[in-house]
Every structure is written in C-alpha cells, then in structure tokens.
Amino acid sequence: MIFNKSKGLSLLEIIIALAIFALVASSVGALWMTGNQASDRGALYERASVWAEEGLEGSRWIAWNNWDSLSVNQSGLDRQSNVWVLKGEGTYDNQGELSRRLFFTNVCRTILSGPIIDCPNGVNDPATRKVRVIISWSTPSGETATLERSLWLINHTSFE
C-alpha cells in the first residue's frame, strides 16, 4: 500500500477554497447591502408619513383657528411662534430630500347637508374643505415616489 505523505495543501485545493470563500463572501455582502437599502427606504417612508401627518394636524389647527386662510389652493406650511400658518399660494416645504405640498379643494354635497360628492356636481359646502398632503422624494433609481394623506376640514364656527 502506498501513502502520499505530503503535509500541505495542493495549489488546486487552495484555489478552490478561495473561490468558494469569495462566492460566499460576495453573496453575504450583497444580502447585507440589499438589507441596508430596504432599511433606508423604510426609514425614509416613515419620515414622509410622519411629515404628512404633521401637515394634516397643522391644517386642522388652521381650520379651527383661522378658517378664512384656507382660501388658497396649494400652499406650504410653517410654524411661527407656536402657531401654524400657510406660507401662501403656490409654496411648498422641503425637509432634506422630502418635499411637502398641501392642496385645498372645495367640497360639494347633493344638498347642503347631504353626502359629499365630487365637485362641480351638487352644491358647494362653504363650511367644509378637503386637504390633501402630498410628500414626494426622488428614489435612488431617479423615479419620484409619493405619499398622500387627506381629510375633510370643517368650519366649527358655522355650527355655533
């Protein structure tokens, strides 16, 4: 019986081991990078969602305290001396890579106190406005992503 008494690895065995290691390492690296990108996208979406909710809350505050300022169609939102104010027609807000726009539209009803329907059909309800908050940002692929939230605002003084 003949035994090979070499104590080391052959060059071919080393090359195969390095190739397997490189394959595993690159796969793990790609998974890690994909996970980080997904985490970053999720964090950005969460920031956009919180900022949209802030826009709705600011709109509610303005509707409750200064209904007449809701006559604009599109505006940014600002906080001055702990008071929410609209920046003015055609303005918007930026926060890092996020952009926020508030759109205000009339609300129509079948009759003045009836169900809400699409305008211009029906009767315009002067005591109700719809606000849409749209947050937009650029994705790494160059596309524009958007998040939209909306609600109806009621002029509480019209019921007093």
N, C-alpha and C positions, 0 to 999 in steps of 0.2 A: 504494500500500500504506500502511495506517495502522497505526502502532505506538502502544501505550499506553506512555507514558514515565514512569509512576509508579514511584517508587523504593522504596516501602514495601509492607507487607502490608495487606490489607484487614481490616476488623473481623471479617468472617466467617471468614477464614483463621486469625486469632488464636484465635477461639472454638473452632474445630475442633481446632486444635493443642493448646489447653489441655484439651479434652475427652479427646483421645487420651492425653495425658500423665497425666491424672487416672485414667483407666481402667487404664493400665499400672502406675502407682504403687500404686493400691489392690490390684491383683492381686498384685504383688510383696510388698506389706505383709501381705496375707492368707496367702500362702505362707510368709513368714518367721514369722508368729505361729503357724501350724499346726506348722511345724517345731520351734519352741521348745517348744510344748506337748507334742509327741511326745517330745522330748528329756527334758523334765521328768518325764513319765510313765515313760520308760525308766530314768531315774536313780532314781526312787522304787521301781520294781520291783526294781532291782538292790540297793538298800539293804535292801529287805524280804527278798530272797533271802539276802543275807549274814547278816542278823539271824536268819533261820530256821536257817541252818547253824550259827550260834553256839549257838542253843538246842539243836540236836542234839548238838553237841560237849559242851556243859555237861551234858546228860543222860547222855552216855557217861561223862563223868568221875564223875558222881554214882553211876552204876551200878557203876563199877569200885571206887569208894572208900567208898560208903555205901549199899549196896543197900537196906537197910531203910527209908530215907527215901523210896523210890519207892512207898510205900503210898498216896499221895494220888491223887486222880482228875484234878484240874486245878490248876495252880499257875503262878506266875510264877517267874522265875529270877534269881538275883542272884549277884554275885561279892563275897565278903567276905574280905579278907586273902589274895587269890590262891587262894581256894577257892570252887568252885561250890556254891551251896546253893539249895534250893527255898524260895520265900517262904512257902508254906503253902497249904492248901486254899482254892480259890476266888479266889486272887490272880492278877494279870496284870502285864505290864510295858508301859510306854509309852516311846517314843523319838520325840519330835517328833509327827508325825501318825500314826505306826505304833503298833499295839498287838499284843503277843505273848502267846499263851496256850499252855501245854504241857498236853496231855491224856495220861494214862497209863491203859492198859487191860490187863486180863488177856489171856493168850494161851492158847488151847486147842489140843489135839492129838488125833488119832484114838486114839492110845495115848500114853503118857508120852513116848516118844522118837520118835513118828511125825510126819507132816507137820502143819503148822499149818492149822487150820480156824477158822471163825467160832465164837465163843462164843455161847450157852452149850452148844453141842453138844460132845461129846468130853470130854476130861479136862483140867482146868486145869493148866497148867505153872507151878509156883511159881518156877522159875528163869528165866522169860522174861516180859518186859513189853513192850508196844508203846507207843511215844511218838509223838504227833502234835504238831507245832509248827504253829500257825496264826497267820499275820500278817495283820492286817486294817487297812484305812485307807479314808477317805472320798475319793471321786473328785470332781472339780470339778462333775460333774452331780448330786452328792448321793447317789450309789449307794455301797455298800460293796464294795470289792474285797478279795479274799483270796488268800493264797498258802499252800499247805500242803506240809509235808515230814514224812515219817515214817520210822521204823526200829524194829527189834526190839532190845531190850537183853537181855543175858544175864548172869546172876549167875555170874561166873567162879569164885567160891568153891565153887559147888555141884559143880564138876568136880574139885576137889582131893582 
